[in-house]
Structures are given as C-alpha cells and as structure tokens.
Amino acid sequence: MDQRAILDHQFTVAAYAITWIIQLGYLAWLAVKWRARKRSAARSRLAPR
Amino acid sequence: MKKLAIGLYAAITAVLLGWGFYQAIYVAPEEQTMHEVQRIFYYHVPSAMVAFLFFAISLAGSIGFLAFRRGRAEWAQICDAWALAGAEVGVVFCTVVLITGPIWGRRAWGIWWTWDARLTTTLVLWLIYVSYLLLRRFAAGPQVQTMAAVLGIFGALDVPIVYMSNRWWRTQHPAPVFGGGPDSGIKDPAMLAAFGWNVVAWLAWGLLILGLRYHVERQQQKLAAQEAQAALDDN
C-alpha cells in the first residue's frame, strides 16, 4: 500500500467513524432525555395535590 | 403492539444501515480519480438529502403552528413538536455533512474549507437552525414558539439556495450529481446501488430518531401543561 492509499483509507475511516459517533451520540442523548422526562412525568403523577 | 412495531422498525433500520455500509465499502468499485476517499460520498450526500427533508418537516410544522396557534391549541402544539424535532434532527444530519465534506475536500482538493457558494450557504443553513435550537433552549415566555416558528420558516428558505448554489454559481464543490444536466448522474450500477441503499438506510434511521424526538417533545409539552394546571389549581 503506498502513502496515498494509506491516507485515503485513513480519511475515509475518519469520515465514517465521525458520522457514527455523531448519530449514536445524539441517540444516546435522546434516550437520556426520554428517561428524564418519564421520571418527571411519574413524579408529577405521584405528587400530592 | 406499538413497542413491537417500533422494535421491528429499529431492527430493519439496523439491517439497512449494515447493508448500506457493506455496499459502500465492499461492493461499490473504487472511483478512478479520487480512489477510496470517494466512498465518503455514500454517507455525505444521503446525510444532506435527509437534512433537507427534515428542514422541510420543520418548515411545515412552523407554518402549522402559526396557522393553528389561535384556534386549535392542541394541533398547534403537535405542529410545534414536529417543527422542533425536524430542526434538531436536521441539524444532526447537517453537522455530519459539514464534517464529512471537509474531510473529503482535504484529500480531493488539498484544503479543508473554501468560502464557495455551496459550502457557505450550507454553513449558514446550519447556523440558522442552531440559532433556532438555542432560541428554543434559552428563551422564555409565551412568544418563544412563535418567534421560533418564524425563524424556522426563514431558515428553510436557505434550503433551495443551498440546493441551487452549484447550479447558479461557479463553485469548488463538484457539479450536481443528479439533475445537473445530460452528463450528471451515477453511471456505474454498483455505485448507484450503494448510493441508493445508503439513502434508504439513513432516511430510515432519520425517521426513527425524528419519531423519538417528537415523542420526547410531546411528553415535555404534556408535562408542562400538567404543571401549569396544577399551579392554577393551587391558587
């Protein structure tokens, strides 16, 4: 493998990895937010009026 | 039943993403001038297409909110939730476009960034929707949703400008792959298939997280309404 091909490969891997990190990171943040909302909703149902 | 359907949809999406990745990396042939780095195209362009679609959903939600906010409060809240979900997931995809593009450009052109029309209008689009999200996050008061809806409508006006930018102006960014004249289009069937599978896969993924974001926002709206009602009852 020559130097150009190695660099091409590294740049391609970086682009694919960053795409997955952004998408899965957003999904994880959304899941955390969803759980927090569910807990808040449960608390407000249980709170005495 | 609903949980099963969502689980099934998520499983199909995961399979599609895996298949799209396989097609892009192992099946599609290497492009002759850019070689392996051209494979970034299979993530970069579908992400841009999905971002445009979600900004259009945000536009529809914003218009719906402004149309219904006086007469049909519940419909207005539903439209507002779609507007926010579309803008947020659109920003996620637009971020992918703005990061994968310069990585590709560094190898193809030798530079990370240039202020040409396509890149600049895309950055402006991203900045408008980030400001939309910051407005939603930090501003308070009864007019926030209305101001956000107006900003969302103006932001969406940039989408056709981004799309047409490399048709209207001479750009460093390559000419349009589709709809750019008789020489445009992907000639190799394996490349076209890899591109098509990735469009389908990322669209399926985008719709999944869009639905989840919408659901979270509706939960938030209902919780806020409950708390407001409880505060009124206490007084």
Interface residues (C-beta under 8 A of the other chain):
Chain A: R4 A5 L7 D8 H9 F11 T12 A14 A15 Y16 I18 T19 I22 Q23 Y26 L27 L30 K33 W34 R37 K38 S40 A41 S44 A47 R49
Chain B: F21 H35 E36 V37 R39 I40 Y43 H44 S47 V89 V92 T95 V96 I99 T100 I103 W104 R106 R107 W205 I209 L212 R213 H215 V216 Q219 Q220 K222 L223 Q226 E227 A230 D233 D234
